[in-house]
Amino acid sequence: MAHKQPVVGQRYRNVRSTLRNAEWILSQIFTGTDGVEYGALISASDRTAQKTLSLATIGDPSQFALVDTPATPA
């Protein structure tokens, strides 16, 4: 089954985390110098916490679950 491509603004929950507020916001998508597509994530509870993961990892339901979908811009 094919998974939808992650979109900037979407929120993801780390399914392996035991923390109650383990939500991450996808803030940027880019292609690295290695040709892999990456997503920059910002913690929803601590905007200073950031990490970068491949889009394949972010889109993997065994690692991250989509929490909500961003509203359509007006």
One Martini backbone bead per residue (centre of mass of N, CA, C, O) as a GRO file, in nm:
protein
   74
    1MET     BB    1   0.095   0.037   0.024
    2ALA     BB    2   0.059   0.365  -0.033
    3HIS     BB    3   0.187   0.666   0.080
    4LYS     BB    4   0.160   0.971   0.163
    5GLN     BB    5   0.300   1.262   0.130
    6PRO     BB    6   0.442   1.479   0.304
    7VAL     BB    7   0.339   1.798   0.462
    8VAL     BB    8   0.361   2.102   0.531
    9GLY     BB    9   0.219   2.128   0.873
   10GLN     BB   10   0.220   1.865   0.972
   11ARG     BB   11   0.140   1.627   1.223
   12TYR     BB   12   0.342   1.420   1.439
   13ARG     BB   13   0.371   1.101   1.600
   14ASN     BB   14   0.569   0.927   1.807
   15VAL     BB   15   0.506   0.589   1.854
   16ARG     BB   16   0.770   0.528   2.054
   17SER     BB   17   0.679   0.727   2.253
   18THR     BB   18   0.613   0.810   2.610
   19LEU     BB   19   0.534   1.083   2.552
   20ARG     BB   20   0.267   1.292   2.547
   21ASN     BB   21   0.438   1.534   2.375
   22ALA     BB   22   0.520   1.382   2.065
   23GLU     BB   23   0.502   1.631   1.868
   24TRP     BB   24   0.544   1.709   1.514
   25ILE     BB   25   0.645   1.962   1.280
   26LEU     BB   26   0.644   2.019   0.947
   27SER     BB   27   0.863   2.279   0.808
   28GLN     BB   28   1.043   2.110   0.591
   29ILE     BB   29   1.145   2.040   0.248
   30PHE     BB   30   1.431   1.846   0.122
   31THR     BB   31   1.726   1.798  -0.071
   32GLY     BB   32   1.998   1.639  -0.043
   33THR     BB   33   2.322   1.575  -0.152
   34ASP     BB   34   2.226   1.256  -0.164
   35GLY     BB   35   1.907   1.270  -0.283
   36VAL     BB   36   1.745   1.291  -0.027
   37GLU     BB   37   1.449   1.325   0.134
   38TYR     BB   38   1.364   1.579   0.373
   39GLY     BB   39   1.262   1.663   0.717
   40ALA     BB   40   1.172   1.927   0.918
   41LEU     BB   41   1.141   1.922   1.274
   42ILE     BB   42   0.912   2.051   1.524
   43SER     BB   43   0.827   2.093   1.830
   44ALA     BB   44   0.517   2.155   1.975
   45SER     BB   45   0.635   2.205   2.288
   46ASP     BB   46   0.945   2.282   2.163
   47ARG     BB   47   1.072   2.509   1.937
   48THR     BB   48   1.389   2.428   1.990
   49ALA     BB   49   1.316   2.148   1.888
   50GLN     BB   50   1.504   1.965   1.643
   51LYS     BB   51   1.472   1.767   1.330
   52THR     BB   52   1.612   1.533   1.084
   53LEU     BB   53   1.437   1.344   0.832
   54SER     BB   54   1.329   1.127   0.637
   55LEU     BB   55   1.042   1.084   0.458
   56ALA     BB   56   1.029   0.781   0.501
   57THR     BB   57   1.021   0.799   0.812
   58ILE     BB   58   0.777   0.991   0.847
   59GLY     BB   59   0.586   0.791   0.659
   60ASP     BB   60   0.619   0.571   0.877
   61PRO     BB   61   0.380   0.406   1.072
   62SER     BB   62   0.598   0.274   1.279
   63GLN     BB   63   0.698   0.585   1.370
   64PHE     BB   64   0.459   0.769   1.239
   65ALA     BB   65   0.169   0.972   1.310
   66LEU     BB   66  -0.090   1.129   1.193
   67VAL     BB   67  -0.272   1.391   1.343
   68ASP     BB   68  -0.299   1.621   1.117
   69THR     BB   69  -0.431   1.861   0.890
   70PRO     BB   70  -0.388   2.122   0.717
   71ALA     BB   71  -0.514   2.400   0.634
   72THR     BB   72  -0.647   2.571   0.390
   73PRO     BB   73  -0.555   2.826   0.227
   74ALA     BB   74  -0.699   3.155   0.167
   0.00000   0.00000   0.00000
